[in-house]
Amino acid sequence: MRPTMVEVFKTNVGEKDQSKWLVGKLRRHFPESRINLDAEDCDRVLRVEAAEVRPEEVIELVTSSGFHCEILP
């Protein structure tokens, strides 16, 4: 079993409908990942957990969907 990577991102997704839609899109693109987004957190945290997480791909998908996304330090 491969070790699990976790990446955490700050977004500007503010509504639950937007959050559900975006998480669904990310899950289709990364089917082996566990993904959640807390739209009520001040940083609107997107968490992606998988054997391998490629942050640049996550950021590209989120920003191409019209939202801001950056890695949380």
C-alpha positions, -999 to +999 in steps of 0.1 A: +000+000+000+013+034-010+016+062+016-011+088+015-004+124+005-025+153+017-026+187+002-046+216+016-057+246-005-073+280+002-102+288-021-129+314-025-158+289-029-185+304-007-217+286-013-226+250-006-240+244-041-207+256-056-188+235-031-207+203-041-204+210-078-166+216-075-160+186-053-179+165-078-158+178-107-126+171-088-137+136-078-144+128-114-110+139-124-093+123-094-114+092-087-090+075-063-089+106-041-107+117-009-118+153-014-137+177+007-143+214+008-153+234+039-170+265+024-178+278+060-141+279+070-126+314+067-101+300+042-127+279+024-104+249+028-101+223+000-085+191+012-072+164-013-059+131+000-045+104-024-016+082-030-002+110-052-015+146-052-004+170-080-012+204-066-007+222-100-035+200-115-059+207-086-052+245-089-057+244-127-090+226-124-103+249-097-092+281-114-105+270-148-138+266-130-138+303-120-125+301-084-093+311-067-071+283-054-037+283-037-017+259-015-021+267+022+014+269+038 
